[in-house]
């Protein structure tokens, strides 16, 4: 795998003109070290078809490169211009958009929804209590599963449908003020803001963040990007050794949403990280008012969890707050159906890393390993190559464990007896739930298929009577259980804990 590396060409020039946490010799030498490790990691782990990365310090780009292929169907090589889906790392862009509007006095982040949003279906007691800060920092204590499901998974929505579904906002099990991660806070915030201001979340992020920064390759409009001929990395799964498979569920415009709906490149993510490290200053230009970008980094709610090698102590506006080793690490990761992103920076060391991988189930953790290599290299870790070879050993062992687990589960499901009491044709039809939409059952050979919006998959059997097991989202099994009427005919089904009535 031969990387195309912008960093290799720019490192020497940048070292002479910019500061940074490392000396010029170290900075210039980093590209070759990173390339060698990335190639070795890709070869050894082999489950991920491709990845792109960018490393930035206060002086700007240190190194950017692409490795492998963007899509096994086309064989297009990954470069620093390849667009990867960054999933939940989108949240920091959406949150900064709101913060920019708040700085101009166009919205109050700490005002109750009832004070600024048009009258919606959000229950009055909730609207009178929670704020945009609550929604954007995951401390609101409320959720809205139907909205989150439609915009991220089924893609079956219109602005009018989402506005109606604001009435589905409900208290969570966790109380107000407690951290509980959920996409729906972002989704609800942008549905309300669109009705108030007439801009959907895509336009808001473009106007407030992407255009000012000059991030021309970053977009929520993935269908247009593909149609333009741009190389867009497809999601993959490395389930079979040496044969990564294209994920059956790829993102479309309909499922690109404010909590996880941008594609970006290594080059653009370098701009984004520079803006974070330098408080809105990029290439010597103050893009955002001083203090705006850093205002999103401070914790708005506490947490105390470990995610791999990272300790998470809080959550700001679109950013996880925590530590890697002894260093504060502001970060956000994301994954969905064959895509994985790592976006992070150390404000104390003025160093940031973005890694985007087009596989997430068996080698997605490679994104974190590569990012950590960059941080540890600049920290001068002794015997770093041996240390990270051991980390690759552990990643390979985990890959093999996951592969074996999936293979065993598939074999076990294949042995399950049929638990439907009627011929397949009796279950065929459309089943409707006002909140979640229409779920369709069809015959496909001797099996049944399940579809809702853009999601579709063949079903296996559940162990319980009248039940199907389906992976509308790959590797996430869900139950579809039919309800029979007094005459023994399927009249409804239960999916997502919701009842769908046969149309």
Secondary structure, DSSP 4 states (H G I P E B T S, - for coil): ---EEHHHHHHHHHHHH---SS-HHHHHHHHHHHHHHHHHHHHHH---SEEEEEEEETTEEEEEEEEEBS-TTT-PBP-TT-BEE-GGGGHHHHHHHHHHHHHTTS--TTSBHHHHSPS-SS-HHHHTT-BHHHHHTT-SSEE-HHHHHIIIII----HHHHHHHGGG-EE-SSPTTS----THHHHHHHHHHHHHHS--HHHHHIIIIIHHHT-TT-BS-HHHHHHTT--BPPPEE--STT--EE-S----GGG-BTTB--EE-HHHHHHHHHHHHTTTEETTEE-S-TTHHHHTTS-SEEEEEEETTEEEEEE-SS-EEEEETTEEEEEEEEEETTEEEEEEEETTTTEEEEEEES--SSSTTHHHHHHHHHHHHHTT-TTHHHHHHHHHHHHHHHHHHHHHHHHHHHHHHHTPPP--SS-GGGG-EEEEETTTEEEEEEEETTEEEEEETTEEEEEEE-SSTTEEEEEEETTEEEEEEEEE-TTS-EEEEEETTEEEEE-
